[in-house]
Amino acid sequence: MVKKSYVVVIVVVLVVVVVVVVVVVVVVVAVVVVVVVVVVVVLAVVVVAIILVVVVVVVVVVVVVVVVVLVVIVAVVAVVVVVVQ
């Protein structure tokens, strides 16, 4: 009976150790997955922000160029009208 009780204790200890190891592995994997997801989301937000900034800059540059071209055209037309008169 003494030997059987030792075997039972050893089996229980081994089962507890295996359960603890499995739980730790699952928790570590879950933490790694969460960290990876957070990093991917942050990178996606940064990329979207950069794209938005580039789009805004391009739109502003295009608007400025169009305004400058229109001002030059109006000035040239005004000069031509003054010269013709």
Buried (B, 14 or more C-beta within 10 A) or exposed (E): EEEEEEEEEEEEEEEEEEEEEEEEEEEEEEEEEEEEEEEEEEEEEEEEEEEEEEEEEEEEEEEEEEEEEEEEEEEEEEEEEEEEE
